[in-house]
Amino acid sequence: MRLQQAAITSAVVVLAGTVVLGTALIKRMPAWLASSGAAQAASASSSSTPKLYATNPRAMQLADRIAAQAGLDPKWTRQIIGSARLIEPIRKLVLPPTRTSAKKNWTAYKARFVEPQRIRAGVRFWNEHQDALQRAQAQFGVPASIIVGILGMETLWGQQTGKIRVLDALTTLAVDFPQTHPRAAERSAYFINELEQFLRLTHQNGTDPRELRGSYAGDMGVPQFMPSSWAEHGVDFNGDGKVDLWNADDAIGSVAHYLQGRGWMAGLPVYYPVVINAAESALSSLTTSGLTPTHSVVALSKLGIELQASPQLATTDDLRLALVEFEDGNRASMWVAATGNLQTLTRYNPSRYYAMAVTELGHAIAQSR
C-alpha cells in the first residue's frame, strides 16, 4: 500500500485495561476485529435486503470511469459495480472515534495477543510452513518471527479472514463515504482507487470479484492486504503462477516483501530494552521525533539511558534509535530504544502497540518452538 493513500480502518487501543475501537490510518484492518459487534452488524447488513448500486447514477459513472482508466469493458464494470450492495454500518465504522484522555495499557494490550492459545497456534503454523518462512527471511531479510507475528495478529494465521464481500465494502466506501468525516474527499478518493485496483486484479486473475470476502474496509486474505498492497507487494511464493492472499506461502512472501519495501533493516532487532536513569524532563525532550530514529547510542548513554545490549553496541555511533514510551495504565510506562524497524512495522499498522505486540508474539512463538 502507499502510505499517503492509507485507508481508514479500525485498530484496537487498550485504555486502562478496557479494549475499545479506535480509528487509524492504515492499509488494512486485522480480521479478528471483524468479529467485533460493529463489524458483525456490517456483515449481517450485507446479507439482509440489499440496496444494489445498479440504480445509483454516481456508481454507474464511477464504473465507466474505472473502465476507461483501467482498460476494462464498461459493460463488465457496470455489471460488477451494479451488483455491489450498500452496507450502511460500514459508513459508521470509518468515522473518527470519540477522543479519550484515558491512558493506554500496554500490559492489557499485550495479554490479548501474547497468550498460550495463540502461541500454540503460532508454533503449529511455523512448523507447517518452516520452509517458506526460511526462504522469505533469506530473500527479504525479514525474520520469520516477525512474519509469523503479523499473520497471527491479523487473522490467526488465516482462521479469521473476514466475511464481508470485498466488492460491497469497497463500493460502499468509494461511492458513499460519509461526508461528515473531516477528510471525506481524500478518503473517498482512496477507496475509489482501491476499488479500481480490486477490479483490475480480479479481472487479470480470472477471479469473480463478487466471491472474495474480507474485512469491512476491503482488507483481504491471510495478511489482510488492501488491493493496492496486493498489486504492489503480492508475491507468488509457492510458484503456482498466481498471487493468492489466502494461501499461506504467498501470504508469507507478500508480508516479507511489504516490510522490505517499507524500509526493514535486515540484521537489526525491533528495539533494545533500556535502563533509565534520566529525569522525566529529559525523556520528554528525547521523544519529540516520535518513532524516527535520531539518537545515537552514545548520546543516549550520556543522558542516563543505557541499552541492555552487547558491549560492542555501546561504543558505536552510527546506529540511530528512537526513545519510545508505552503507557501502561496506572503503572510506570515501559520505555525502549527502537530501531527503524519499529517504525517500519507501523507502516503495516500505525499503532506502536500493535508493532510491539507483533514483535513480542513472534518472539514468544519462537521461544516455544
C-alpha positions in Angstrom: 0.0 0.0 0.0 1.1 3.6 -0.5 1.3 5.3 2.8 -0.1 8.6 1.5 -3.2 6.6 0.4 -3.7 4.9 3.7 -7.2 3.6 4.3 -9.1 4.5 7.4 -9.8 1.3 9.3 -10.2 0.3 12.9 -7.4 -0.6 15.2 -7.6 -1.8 18.8 -6.5 0.6 21.5 -6.4 -0.6 25.1 -7.2 2.1 27.6 -6.6 1.5 31.2 -7.5 -2.2 30.8 -10.5 -1.7 28.6 -10.5 -2.6 24.9 -12.1 0.0 22.7 -12.2 0.6 18.9 -10.1 3.5 17.6 -9.8 4.8 14.0 -6.3 4.7 12.4 -4.8 5.4 9.1 -3.6 2.0 7.9 -3.5 -0.2 4.8 -5.6 -3.0 6.3 -7.7 -4.0 9.3 -7.0 -7.1 11.3 -9.7 -9.7 10.6 -10.0 -10.5 14.3 -11.6 -7.1 14.6 -14.2 -8.2 12.1 -15.6 -10.3 14.9 -16.5 -7.2 16.9 -20.1 -6.3 17.3 -19.9 -3.4 14.9 -18.3 -5.4 12.2 -20.7 -8.3 12.7 -23.5 -5.8 12.2 -21.9 -4.8 8.9 -21.7 -8.5 7.9 -25.3 -9.0 8.8 -26.4 -5.9 6.9 -24.6 -7.3 3.8 -26.8 -10.4 3.9 -30.1 -8.6 4.6 -32.3 -7.0 1.9 -29.7 -5.4 -0.4 -29.7 -1.9 -1.9 -27.9 -2.5 -5.2 -25.7 0.1 -6.8 -27.1 -0.7 -10.2 -29.7 2.1 -9.8 -27.2 4.6 -8.4 -26.1 7.1 -11.1 -22.9 8.0 -9.3 -21.9 4.4 -9.1 -22.5 3.8 -12.8 -20.5 6.9 -13.7 -17.7 5.6 -11.5 -17.9 2.2 -13.3 -17.5 4.0 -16.6 -14.5 6.0 -15.3 -12.8 2.9 -13.9 -13.3 1.1 -17.2 -11.7 3.9 -19.1 -8.7 4.2 -16.7 -8.1 0.5 -16.3 -8.8 -0.6 -19.9 -11.8 -2.7 -18.8 -15.0 -3.4 -20.6 -17.5 -0.8 -19.3 -20.3 -3.4 -19.6 -18.4 -5.6 -17.2 -17.5 -2.8 -14.7 -21.2 -1.7 -14.7 -22.4 -5.2 -14.1 -19.9 -5.8 -11.3 -20.3 -2.5 -9.5 -24.0 -2.6 -10.1 -24.2 -5.9 -8.2 -22.5 -4.4 -5.2 -24.6 -3.7 -2.1 -24.6 -0.7 0.1 -23.6 -1.7 3.7 -24.7 1.2 5.8 -22.9 0.1 9.1 -19.6 0.4 7.3 -20.1 4.1 6.9 -20.3 4.5 10.6 -17.3 2.3 11.3 -14.9 4.6 9.4 -15.9 7.7 11.3 -13.3 9.1 13.8 -13.8 7.8 17.3 -14.6 9.9 20.3 -11.4 11.1 21.8 -10.5 9.9 25.3 -7.9 11.1 27.8 -7.6 7.7 29.4 -4.1 6.2 29.4 -3.2 3.3 27.1 -2.4 0.0 28.8 0.5 -2.0 27.3 0.1 -4.9 29.7 -3.6 -5.4 28.8 -3.0 -4.9 25.1 -0.2 -7.5 25.1 -2.2 -10.0 27.1 -4.9 -10.0 24.3 -2.4 -11.4 21.8 0.6 -12.9 23.5 -1.3 -15.7 25.3 -0.9 -19.5 25.4 -3.6 -20.5 22.9 -2.3 -18.1 20.2 1.3 -19.1 20.9 0.4 -22.8 20.4 -1.3 -22.0 17.2 1.6 -20.0 16.0 4.0 -22.8 16.8 1.9 -25.1 14.6 1.8 -22.6 11.8 5.6 -22.1 11.9 6.3 -25.8 11.9 3.9 -26.4 9.0 5.4 -23.5 6.9 9.0 -23.5 8.1 10.5 -23.8 4.5 8.5 -20.8 3.2 9.4 -18.8 6.3 13.1 -19.6 5.9 13.0 -18.6 2.2 11.3 -15.4 3.0 13.8 -14.5 5.6 16.7 -15.3 3.3 15.2 -13.4 0.3 13.8 -10.3 2.0 15.7 -10.1 5.3 12.7 -10.1 7.5 12.8 -12.6 10.4 10.4 -15.5 10.4 9.3 -14.4 13.9 8.1 -11.0 12.6 6.2 -12.6 9.7 4.6 -15.1 12.0 3.7 -12.4 14.5 2.0 -10.2 11.9 -0.1 -13.1 10.4 -1.1 -14.2 13.9 -2.2 -10.6 14.9 -4.0 -10.2 11.6 -6.1 -13.3 11.1 -4.9 -16.0 13.5 -2.9 -17.4 10.6 -5.8 -17.5 8.2 -8.6 -18.6 10.6 -10.4 -15.2 10.6 -10.1 -13.5 7.2 -13.4 -11.7 7.2 -16.9 -12.5 6.0 -17.9 -9.3 4.2 -17.9 -9.2 0.4 -14.9 -7.1 -0.6 -16.8 -5.6 -3.5 -19.6 -4.4 -1.2 -17.2 -2.8 1.2 -15.1 -1.0 -1.4 -18.0 0.2 -3.4 -19.8 1.5 -0.3 -16.7 3.5 0.8 -15.9 4.6 -2.8 -19.4 5.9 -3.6 -20.9 6.7 -0.2 -18.1 7.6 2.1 -19.6 9.6 4.9 -19.4 13.3 4.2 -19.3 14.1 7.9 -15.7 12.7 8.1 -13.2 15.6 8.3 -11.2 14.1 5.4 -14.1 12.7 3.4 -12.8 13.8 -0.1 -9.4 12.3 0.5 -10.8 9.1 1.9 -13.3 8.7 -0.9 -10.6 9.1 -3.5 -8.5 6.5 -1.7 -11.3 3.9 -1.8 -12.1 4.7 -5.4 -8.5 3.8 -6.2 -8.7 0.6 -4.2 -11.9 -0.4 -6.0 -10.2 0.2 -9.3 -7.2 -1.9 -8.2 -9.5 -4.6 -7.0 -11.3 -4.8 -10.3 -8.1 -4.8 -12.3 -6.6 -7.6 -10.2 -9.6 -9.9 -10.2 -10.1 -9.4 -14.0 -6.4 -10.2 -14.7 -6.6 -13.3 -12.5 -9.9 -14.5 -13.8 -11.4 -14.3 -10.3 -15.0 -13.3 -9.8 -14.8 -10.1 -7.7 -18.2 -10.9 -6.2 -16.9 -14.0 -4.5 -14.0 -12.6 -2.4 -14.6 -11.8 1.2 -12.7 -9.8 3.8 -13.0 -7.1 6.4 -15.3 -4.1 6.3 -12.6 -1.9 4.8 -11.8 -4.2 2.0 -8.8 -5.9 3.5 -8.2 -9.5 2.2 -6.6 -12.8 2.8 -4.2 -14.1 5.5 -2.2 -10.8 5.6 -5.3 -8.6 5.3 -3.9 -6.6 2.3 -5.8 -3.8 0.6 -6.0 -4.2 -3.2 -3.1 -1.7 -3.8 -0.9 -3.7 -1.4 -1.9 -6.9 -3.2 -0.8 -5.2 -6.5 2.4 -3.7 -5.3 3.7 -6.3 -2.8 1.9 -9.5 -3.5 4.3 -12.4 -4.2 3.7 -15.8 -5.8 5.7 -17.6 -3.2 4.6 -21.1 -3.9 5.3 -20.9 -7.7 1.8 -21.8 -9.0 1.7 -18.8 -11.3 -0.6 -16.5 -9.3 -0.7 -14.5 -6.1 -3.2 -15.9 -3.7 -3.5 -14.0 -0.5 -5.5 -16.8 1.1 -2.5 -19.2 0.5 -0.1 -19.3 3.5 3.1 -19.4 1.5 2.0 -16.5 -0.7 1.0 -14.6 2.4 4.4 -15.2 4.0 6.3 -14.0 1.0 4.0 -11.0 0.5 4.3 -9.8 4.1 8.1 -10.0 3.9 8.1 -8.2 0.6 5.9 -5.5 2.0 8.2 -4.9 5.0 11.3 -4.9 2.9 9.7 -2.3 0.7 8.8 -0.1 3.6 12.4 0.0 4.9 13.0 -3.1 7.0 16.7 -3.3 8.0 18.0 -6.8 8.0 20.0 -7.9 11.0 18.6 -5.3 13.4 16.1 -6.0 16.2 12.9 -4.0 16.5 14.1 -2.5 19.8 16.6 -2.7 22.7 15.4 -2.7 26.3 16.7 0.2 28.3 17.6 1.2 31.9 16.7 4.8 32.5 18.5 7.0 35.0 17.4 10.2 33.5 15.0 12.9 34.6 11.4 12.9 33.3 12.0 16.3 31.7 14.9 14.9 29.7 12.8 12.0 28.5 10.2 14.4 27.1 12.7 16.2 25.0 14.0 12.9 23.6 10.6 11.8 22.3 9.8 14.8 20.1 11.0 12.9 17.0 8.4 10.2 17.5 9.4 6.9 16.1 12.0 8.3 13.8 15.4 7.2 14.9 17.6 10.2 15.6 19.6 9.5 18.8 23.0 7.7 18.9 23.8 5.1 21.5 26.5 7.3 22.9 24.2 10.3 23.2 21.5 8.3 25.0 24.1 6.9 27.4 25.3 10.4 28.2 21.8 11.3 29.2 21.4 8.3 31.5 19.7 5.9 29.2 21.6 2.6 29.0 20.8 0.0 26.4 20.6 -3.6 27.6 22.6 -4.9 24.6 26.1 -6.2 23.7 29.1 -4.2 24.9 30.1 -3.5 21.3 26.9 -1.7 20.6 27.6 0.8 23.5 30.6 2.2 21.6 29.0 2.5 18.1 28.0 5.9 16.9 26.4 5.1 13.5 23.2 3.4 14.8 20.3 5.7 15.3 17.5 5.0 17.8 14.2 6.4 18.9 13.2 6.5 22.6 9.7 5.2 22.7 7.2 5.2 25.6 4.5 2.6 26.1 1.9 3.8 28.6 0.8 1.0 31.0 -2.3 2.2 32.7 -1.6 3.2 36.3 1.8 1.6 36.3 5.0 3.2 35.2 5.5 3.4 31.4 7.7 0.9 29.6 10.5 2.5 27.6 12.5 1.1 24.7 15.2 2.3 22.3 13.6 1.4 18.9 15.4 0.9 15.7 13.9 2.0 12.4 12.2 -1.5 12.3 9.6 -0.4 14.8 8.7 2.5 12.5 8.6 0.1 9.6 6.1 -2.1 11.4 3.9 0.9 11.9 3.6 1.1 8.1 1.6 -2.1 8.4 -0.5 -0.8 11.2 0.2 2.7 12.6 -0.1 1.7 16.3 3.2 1.3 18.1 1.4 -1.0 20.5 0.5 -3.2 17.5 4.1 -3.2 16.3 5.3 -4.1 19.7 2.7 -6.9 20.1 3.8 -8.4 16.7 7.4 -8.4 18.0 6.5 -10.0 21.3 4.1 -12.6 19.9 6.7 -13.7 17.3 9.4 -13.9 20.0 7.1 -15.9 22.3 6.3 -18.4 19.5 10.0 -18.7 18.6 10.9 -19.4 22.2 8.1 -22.0 22.4 9.5 -23.9 19.5 
